[in-house]
Amino acid sequence: MGGFSIWHWIIVLVVVLLIFGTKRLRNVGQDLGEAVKGFKKGMQDEDKPVERLDDQSQSRNSESSTSKDRDNSQP
């Protein structure tokens, strides 16, 4: 009386398939898989050195400082 048997889970699965259909469930599965892959990739990127980010931020800062210098030089 306490737990669900395999037959309960099969009935639930059949009802879900009838309500949502296989195409929608397949799309949900693909989206979930891509989300997990993105999360794993993000966790691996965290281990990489920060130098690459510093190089990009320095180039952006030099570009912004150049434009500020041009703005300050004009009266």
C-alpha positions as CSV (number, residue, x, y, z in Angstrom):
1,M,0.0,0.0,0.0
2,G,3.0,2.3,0.5
3,G,5.0,2.4,-2.7
4,F,4.4,2.4,-6.4
5,S,4.9,-0.8,-8.3
6,I,6.2,-1.1,-11.9
7,W,2.6,-1.2,-13.2
8,H,1.8,2.1,-11.6
9,W,4.8,3.7,-13.4
10,I,3.8,2.1,-16.7
11,I,0.3,3.5,-16.5
12,V,1.6,6.9,-15.6
13,L,4.0,6.7,-18.6
14,V,1.2,5.8,-21.0
15,V,-1.0,8.6,-19.7
16,V,1.8,11.1,-20.2
17,L,2.4,9.9,-23.7
18,L,-1.3,10.2,-24.5
19,I,-1.5,13.7,-23.2
20,F,1.7,15.2,-24.5
21,G,2.6,13.0,-27.5
22,T,6.0,11.6,-28.4
23,K,7.2,14.6,-30.4
24,R,6.8,17.1,-27.6
25,L,8.4,14.7,-25.1
26,R,11.3,14.2,-27.5
27,N,11.8,18.0,-27.8
28,V,11.7,18.3,-24.0
29,G,14.3,15.5,-23.7
30,Q,16.6,17.3,-26.3
31,D,16.3,20.6,-24.5
32,L,17.1,19.0,-21.2
33,G,20.1,17.3,-22.7
34,E,21.4,20.5,-24.2
35,A,20.9,22.3,-20.9
36,V,23.0,19.6,-19.1
37,K,25.7,19.8,-21.7
38,G,25.8,23.6,-21.4
39,F,26.0,23.3,-17.6
40,K,28.9,20.9,-17.9
41,K,30.7,23.1,-20.4
42,G,30.3,26.0,-18.1
43,M,31.7,24.1,-15.2
44,Q,34.7,23.1,-17.3
45,D,35.3,26.6,-18.5
46,E,35.5,27.7,-14.9
47,D,38.7,25.7,-14.5
48,K,40.4,27.4,-17.5
49,P,42.9,30.2,-16.8
50,V,41.4,33.7,-16.5
51,E,44.1,35.2,-18.7
52,R,42.0,34.8,-21.8
53,L,39.3,36.9,-20.2
54,D,41.8,39.5,-19.1
55,D,43.2,39.8,-22.6
56,Q,39.7,40.4,-24.0
57,S,38.9,43.0,-21.3
58,Q,42.2,44.8,-21.8
59,S,41.5,45.1,-25.5
60,R,38.1,46.5,-24.8
61,N,39.5,48.9,-22.2
62,S,42.1,50.2,-24.6
63,E,39.4,50.8,-27.3
64,S,37.2,52.6,-24.8
65,S,40.1,54.7,-23.5
66,T,41.1,55.6,-27.1
67,S,37.6,56.9,-27.8
68,K,37.5,58.8,-24.5
69,D,40.8,60.4,-25.4
70,R,39.4,61.6,-28.7
71,D,36.3,63.0,-26.9
72,N,38.5,64.8,-24.4
73,S,40.8,66.3,-27.0
74,Q,37.9,68.1,-28.8
75,P,36.7,71.4,-27.3
